[in-house]
Amino acid sequence: MLPGFLDEIILRNIAVGDNRLDFVVRRAGDEVATHVLRRTGDVKVTVTN
């Protein structure tokens, strides 16, 4: 969930072990969507609610 004043946040160069990733969290109506923009290495992203 994003606060009401924020429609989108982009997180870049997040380290997960030796891997890195960029992703966006974006408001989509009453829901929030996540999209991986870039990843290096064998990192896997799982989104749950």
Biopython code that builds the backbone (N, CA, C, O; Angstrom):
import numpy as np
from Bio.PDB.StructureBuilder import StructureBuilder

atoms = [
    (1, "MET", "N", (0.836, -1.173, 0.000)),
    (1, "MET", "CA", (0.000, 0.000, 0.000)),
    (1, "MET", "C", (0.887, 1.245, 0.000)),
    (1, "MET", "O", (1.885, 1.314, 0.718)),
    (2, "LEU", "N", (0.513, 2.200, -0.799)),
    (2, "LEU", "CA", (1.232, 3.467, -0.859)),
    (2, "LEU", "C", (0.422, 4.539, -0.142)),
    (2, "LEU", "O", (-0.808, 4.498, -0.164)),
    (3, "PRO", "N", (1.089, 5.491, 0.488)),
    (3, "PRO", "CA", (0.347, 6.603, 1.087)),
    (3, "PRO", "C", (-0.388, 7.398, 0.003)),
    (3, "PRO", "O", (0.025, 7.395, -1.157)),
    (4, "GLY", "N", (-1.470, 8.074, 0.377)),
    (4, "GLY", "CA", (-2.313, 8.781, -0.567)),
    (4, "GLY", "C", (-1.604, 9.807, -1.428)),
    (4, "GLY", "O", (-2.025, 10.055, -2.558)),
    (5, "PHE", "N", (-0.544, 10.408, -0.926)),
    (5, "PHE", "CA", (0.164, 11.450, -1.675)),
    (5, "PHE", "C", (1.187, 10.887, -2.656)),
    (5, "PHE", "O", (1.811, 11.649, -3.394)),
    (6, "LEU", "N", (1.369, 9.575, -2.676)),
    (6, "LEU", "CA", (2.423, 8.958, -3.479)),
    (6, "LEU", "C", (1.805, 7.962, -4.457)),
    (6, "LEU", "O", (1.178, 6.991, -4.034)),
    (7, "ASP", "N", (1.974, 8.190, -5.750)),
    (7, "ASP", "CA", (1.439, 7.283, -6.769)),
    (7, "ASP", "C", (2.458, 6.273, -7.267)),
    (7, "ASP", "O", (2.091, 5.229, -7.805)),
    (8, "GLU", "N", (3.747, 6.582, -7.088)),
    (8, "GLU", "CA", (4.792, 5.713, -7.628)),
    (8, "GLU", "C", (6.084, 5.935, -6.869)),
    (8, "GLU", "O", (6.407, 7.052, -6.463)),
    (9, "ILE", "N", (6.822, 4.837, -6.685)),
    (9, "ILE", "CA", (8.166, 4.940, -6.122)),
    (9, "ILE", "C", (9.057, 3.972, -6.904)),
    (9, "ILE", "O", (8.671, 2.836, -7.178)),
    (10, "ILE", "N", (10.248, 4.443, -7.253)),
    (10, "ILE", "CA", (11.216, 3.605, -7.969)),
    (10, "ILE", "C", (12.410, 3.382, -7.049)),
    (10, "ILE", "O", (13.007, 4.330, -6.540)),
    (11, "LEU", "N", (12.742, 2.126, -6.848)),
    (11, "LEU", "CA", (13.894, 1.746, -6.029)),
    (11, "LEU", "C", (14.965, 1.203, -6.969)),
    (11, "LEU", "O", (14.712, 0.281, -7.745)),
    (12, "ARG", "N", (16.147, 1.773, -6.894)),
    (12, "ARG", "CA", (17.223, 1.401, -7.828)),
    (12, "ARG", "C", (18.436, 0.843, -7.087)),
    (12, "ARG", "O", (18.773, 1.257, -5.978)),
    (13, "ASN", "N", (19.071, -0.115, -7.753)),
    (13, "ASN", "CA", (20.338, -0.673, -7.297)),
    (13, "ASN", "C", (20.225, -1.313, -5.907)),
    (13, "ASN", "O", (21.126, -1.179, -5.080)),
    (14, "ILE", "N", (19.107, -2.012, -5.662)),
    (14, "ILE", "CA", (18.890, -2.700, -4.388)),
    (14, "ILE", "C", (19.730, -3.978, -4.386)),
    (14, "ILE", "O", (19.624, -4.802, -5.294)),
    (15, "ALA", "N", (20.559, -4.131, -3.361)),
    (15, "ALA", "CA", (21.426, -5.307, -3.260)),
    (15, "ALA", "C", (20.678, -6.447, -2.575)),
    (15, "ALA", "O", (20.071, -6.268, -1.520)),
    (16, "VAL", "N", (20.736, -7.627, -3.203)),
    (16, "VAL", "CA", (20.202, -8.856, -2.630)),
    (16, "VAL", "C", (21.319, -9.879, -2.752)),
    (16, "VAL", "O", (21.478, -10.518, -3.792)),
    (17, "GLY", "N", (22.085, -10.028, -1.688)),
    (17, "GLY", "CA", (23.296, -10.839, -1.782)),
    (17, "GLY", "C", (24.257, -10.180, -2.748)),
    (17, "GLY", "O", (24.550, -8.991, -2.622)),
    (18, "ASP", "N", (24.755, -10.949, -3.722)),
    (18, "ASP", "CA", (25.650, -10.401, -4.746)),
    (18, "ASP", "C", (24.887, -9.862, -5.954)),
    (18, "ASP", "O", (25.499, -9.398, -6.916)),
    (19, "ASN", "N", (23.571, -9.919, -5.912)),
    (19, "ASN", "CA", (22.727, -9.496, -7.025)),
    (19, "ASN", "C", (22.215, -8.077, -6.799)),
    (19, "ASN", "O", (22.277, -7.552, -5.687)),
    (20, "ARG", "N", (21.711, -7.468, -7.861)),
    (20, "ARG", "CA", (21.152, -6.115, -7.782)),
    (20, "ARG", "C", (19.856, -6.066, -8.585)),
    (20, "ARG", "O", (19.689, -6.804, -9.556)),
    (21, "LEU", "N", (18.939, -5.188, -8.169)),
    (21, "LEU", "CA", (17.733, -5.008, -8.946)),
    (21, "LEU", "C", (17.161, -3.607, -8.781)),
    (21, "LEU", "O", (17.391, -2.933, -7.777)),
    (22, "ASP", "N", (16.413, -3.192, -9.792)),
    (22, "ASP", "CA", (15.646, -1.948, -9.783)),
    (22, "ASP", "C", (14.192, -2.365, -9.941)),
    (22, "ASP", "O", (13.887, -3.242, -10.750)),
    (23, "PHE", "N", (13.288, -1.750, -9.179)),
    (23, "PHE", "CA", (11.886, -2.034, -9.377)),
    (23, "PHE", "C", (11.036, -0.822, -9.035)),
    (23, "PHE", "O", (11.460, 0.084, -8.317)),
    (24, "VAL", "N", (9.816, -0.835, -9.573)),
    (24, "VAL", "CA", (8.874, 0.254, -9.361)),
    (24, "VAL", "C", (7.644, -0.300, -8.649)),
    (24, "VAL", "O", (7.192, -1.407, -8.938)),
    (25, "VAL", "N", (7.113, 0.482, -7.718)),
    (25, "VAL", "CA", (5.843, 0.190, -7.069)),
    (25, "VAL", "C", (4.914, 1.329, -7.471)),
    (25, "VAL", "O", (5.215, 2.496, -7.217)),
    (26, "ARG", "N", (3.776, 0.993, -8.102)),
    (26, "ARG", "CA", (2.920, 2.015, -8.701)),
    (26, "ARG", "C", (1.461, 1.752, -8.334)),
    (26, "ARG", "O", (0.995, 0.612, -8.342)),
    (27, "ARG", "N", (0.756, 2.831, -8.014)),
    (27, "ARG", "CA", (-0.677, 2.731, -7.746)),
    (27, "ARG", "C", (-1.400, 2.427, -9.049)),
    (27, "ARG", "O", (-1.125, 3.035, -10.083)),
    (28, "ALA", "N", (-2.334, 1.471, -8.985)),
    (28, "ALA", "CA", (-3.153, 1.093, -10.144)),
    (28, "ALA", "C", (-4.597, 1.021, -9.651)),
    (28, "ALA", "O", (-5.081, -0.053, -9.293)),
    (29, "GLY", "N", (-5.276, 2.151, -9.634)),
    (29, "GLY", "CA", (-6.632, 2.203, -9.088)),
    (29, "GLY", "C", (-6.584, 2.010, -7.582)),
    (29, "GLY", "O", (-5.915, 2.762, -6.874)),
    (30, "ASP", "N", (-7.291, 1.006, -7.097)),
    (30, "ASP", "CA", (-7.297, 0.697, -5.664)),
    (30, "ASP", "C", (-6.206, -0.295, -5.277)),
    (30, "ASP", "O", (-6.096, -0.673, -4.110)),
    (31, "GLU", "N", (-5.408, -0.713, -6.236)),
    (31, "GLU", "CA", (-4.359, -1.701, -5.989)),
    (31, "GLU", "C", (-2.990, -1.087, -6.232)),
    (31, "GLU", "O", (-2.871, 0.043, -6.706)),
    (32, "VAL", "N", (-1.969, -1.849, -5.900)),
    (32, "VAL", "CA", (-0.587, -1.441, -6.131)),
    (32, "VAL", "C", (0.086, -2.521, -6.960)),
    (32, "VAL", "O", (-0.011, -3.707, -6.643)),
    (33, "ALA", "N", (0.770, -2.108, -8.026)),
    (33, "ALA", "CA", (1.461, -3.041, -8.905)),
    (33, "ALA", "C", (2.972, -2.868, -8.741)),
    (33, "ALA", "O", (3.459, -1.766, -8.490)),
    (34, "THR", "N", (3.698, -3.966, -8.886)),
    (34, "THR", "CA", (5.150, -3.960, -8.801)),
    (34, "THR", "C", (5.713, -4.495, -10.112)),
    (34, "THR", "O", (5.201, -5.467, -10.669)),
    (35, "HIS", "N", (6.765, -3.855, -10.597)),
    (35, "HIS", "CA", (7.377, -4.275, -11.853)),
    (35, "HIS", "C", (8.894, -4.176, -11.710)),
    (35, "HIS", "O", (9.419, -3.141, -11.298)),
    (36, "VAL", "N", (9.588, -5.248, -12.051)),
    (36, "VAL", "CA", (11.051, -5.251, -12.022)),
    (36, "VAL", "C", (11.549, -4.567, -13.288)),
    (36, "VAL", "O", (11.200, -4.969, -14.398)),
    (37, "LEU", "N", (12.363, -3.535, -13.116)),
    (37, "LEU", "CA", (12.907, -2.786, -14.249)),
    (37, "LEU", "C", (14.226, -3.358, -14.734)),
    (37, "LEU", "O", (14.504, -3.372, -15.933)),
    (38, "ARG", "N", (15.052, -3.837, -13.781)),
    (38, "ARG", "CA", (16.377, -4.364, -14.129)),
    (38, "ARG", "C", (16.817, -5.296, -13.021)),
    (38, "ARG", "O", (16.550, -5.049, -11.845)),
    (39, "ARG", "N", (17.483, -6.354, -13.396)),
    (39, "ARG", "CA", (18.090, -7.217, -12.382)),
    (39, "ARG", "C", (19.382, -7.799, -12.918)),
    (39, "ARG", "O", (19.510, -8.074, -14.111)),
    (40, "THR", "N", (20.325, -7.980, -12.031)),
    (40, "THR", "CA", (21.581, -8.630, -12.378)),
    (40, "THR", "C", (21.739, -9.834, -11.470)),
    (40, "THR", "O", (21.415, -9.775, -10.284)),
    (41, "GLY", "N", (22.231, -10.907, -12.019)),
    (41, "GLY", "CA", (22.386, -12.124, -11.240)),
    (41, "GLY", "C", (21.117, -12.953, -11.275)),
    (41, "GLY", "O", (20.235, -12.728, -12.104)),
    (42, "ASP", "N", (21.035, -13.908, -10.372)),
    (42, "ASP", "CA", (19.954, -14.888, -10.356)),
    (42, "ASP", "C", (18.947, -14.580, -9.241)),
    (42, "ASP", "O", (18.436, -15.494, -8.594)),
    (43, "VAL", "N", (18.670, -13.313, -9.024)),
    (43, "VAL", "CA", (17.728, -12.925, -7.977)),
    (43, "VAL", "C", (16.297, -13.119, -8.498)),
    (43, "VAL", "O", (16.005, -12.805, -9.651)),
    (44, "LYS", "N", (15.413, -13.637, -7.644)),
    (44, "LYS", "CA", (14.010, -13.824, -7.990)),
    (44, "LYS", "C", (13.177, -12.929, -7.090)),
    (44, "LYS", "O", (13.483, -12.772, -5.908)),
    (45, "VAL", "N", (12.124, -12.343, -7.646)),
    (45, "VAL", "CA", (11.265, -11.427, -6.902)),
    (45, "VAL", "C", (9.890, -12.074, -6.778)),
    (45, "VAL", "O", (9.309, -12.507, -7.773)),
    (46, "THR", "N", (9.372, -12.139, -5.553)),
    (46, "THR", "CA", (8.034, -12.651, -5.289)),
    (46, "THR", "C", (7.260, -11.584, -4.546)),
    (46, "THR", "O", (7.737, -11.054, -3.543)),
    (47, "VAL", "N", (6.070, -11.263, -5.028)),
    (47, "VAL", "CA", (5.215, -10.256, -4.400)),
    (47, "VAL", "C", (4.035, -10.964, -3.775)),
    (47, "VAL", "O", (3.353, -11.747, -4.436)),
    (48, "THR", "N", (3.787, -10.691, -2.496)),
    (48, "THR", "CA", (2.644, -11.260, -1.792)),
    (48, "THR", "C", (1.901, -10.157, -1.070)),
    (48, "THR", "O", (2.438, -9.068, -0.867)),
    (49, "ASN", "N", (0.688, -10.429, -0.687)),
    (49, "ASN", "CA", (-0.053, -9.443, 0.100)),
    (49, "ASN", "C", (-0.550, -10.026, 1.381)),
    (49, "ASN", "O", (-1.196, -9.331, 2.166)),
]
sb = StructureBuilder()
sb.init_structure("model")
sb.init_model(0)
sb.init_chain("A")
sb.init_seg("    ")
for serial, (resi, resn, name, xyz) in enumerate(atoms, 1):
    if name == "N":
        sb.init_residue(resn, " ", resi, " ")
    sb.init_atom(name, np.array(xyz, "f"), 0.0, 1.0, " ", f" {name:<3s}", serial, name[0])
structure = sb.get_structure()
